[in-house]
C-alpha cells in the first residue's frame, strides 16, 4: 500500500473513490513516507479543494528508538486547504 491518496468526490464506475496517487509502494518506514507525502503536497498544493484522503500504511521499525515521522505545519496547512484527511494504518512486519 504504503501511501494511497484518494479523491472522494470523483467516483469510479463502481461508485468508489478514485485513487490519484500511490507513493513509495515498497517502503513501509513512516519517516520516509512522511517526507514523500510532504513533497507530494508541495507539488500538488494547487489541486482544487475537495474531499481527499492520504492513507499511510506503515510497519513499526525494528531499529526504532523513538522519533519517527512528523507532519510539518506547511503540510497541515496544505491538507486543510485541500480538504485532505490523513489516516495512519499500522501493519505487522512481513
C-alpha positions in Angstrom: 0.0 0.0 0.0 2.1 2.4 1.7 0.6 5.8 0.7 -2.7 5.9 -1.2 -4.1 9.3 -2.0 -7.8 9.3 -2.9 -10.4 11.7 -4.2 -13.7 11.1 -2.6 -15.7 13.5 -4.7 -14.8 11.8 -8.0 -16.0 8.3 -8.0 -15.2 5.5 -10.5 -17.9 3.5 -12.4 -18.4 1.3 -9.3 -19.0 4.3 -7.0 -15.7 4.0 -5.3 -13.3 6.9 -4.7 -10.7 7.4 -7.3 -7.0 7.0 -6.5 -4.9 9.9 -7.6 -1.5 8.9 -6.3 0.4 5.9 -4.9 3.7 6.9 -3.2 6.6 4.7 -2.1 4.8 1.3 -2.9 7.6 -0.8 -1.3 8.7 1.4 1.6 6.9 0.8 4.9 9.1 3.2 7.0 7.0 6.0 8.4 9.8 8.7 8.4 10.4 8.1 4.7 6.7 8.1 3.9 6.1 11.4 5.7 8.9 13.0 3.6 7.3 11.7 0.4 3.9 12.9 1.4 5.2 16.4 2.2 6.9 16.5 -1.2 3.7 15.4 -2.9 1.7 18.0 -1.1 4.1 20.8 -2.1 3.9 19.6 -5.7 0.1 19.3 -5.7 -0.9 22.2 -3.4 -2.9 23.8 -6.3 -5.4 20.9 -6.6 -9.0 22.1 -6.4 -10.2 21.9 -2.8 -12.4 18.8 -2.3 -12.6 15.7 -0.2 -9.3 13.8 -0.3 -7.5 11.3 2.0 -4.0 10.1 2.3 -3.7 6.7 3.9 -0.2 5.8 5.0 0.3 2.1 5.7 3.4 1.6 7.8 5.1 -1.1 9.9 6.9 -0.5 13.2 10.7 -0.2 12.7 12.9 -2.8 14.3 15.6 -0.2 14.8 13.3 2.4 16.2 14.5 4.1 19.4 11.9 6.9 19.3 11.2 9.7 16.9 9.5 8.8 13.6 7.7 10.8 11.0 6.4 14.3 11.5 3.7 16.3 9.8 5.0 19.8 9.2 2.9 22.9 9.7 3.2 23.6 6.0 1.8 20.2 5.2 -1.0 20.6 7.6 -1.9 24.0 6.0 -1.9 22.4 2.6 -4.0 19.4 3.8 -6.5 21.8 5.4 -6.7 24.0 2.2 -7.3 20.9 0.0 -9.7 19.1 2.4 -7.3 16.2 2.8 -7.6 13.9 5.8 -4.6 11.8 7.0 -5.0 8.2 8.0 -2.2 6.2 9.6 -2.7 2.4 9.1 -0.3 0.2 11.1 0.5 -3.2 9.6 2.6 -6.0 11.1 6.0 -6.7 9.6 6.2 -9.4 6.9 
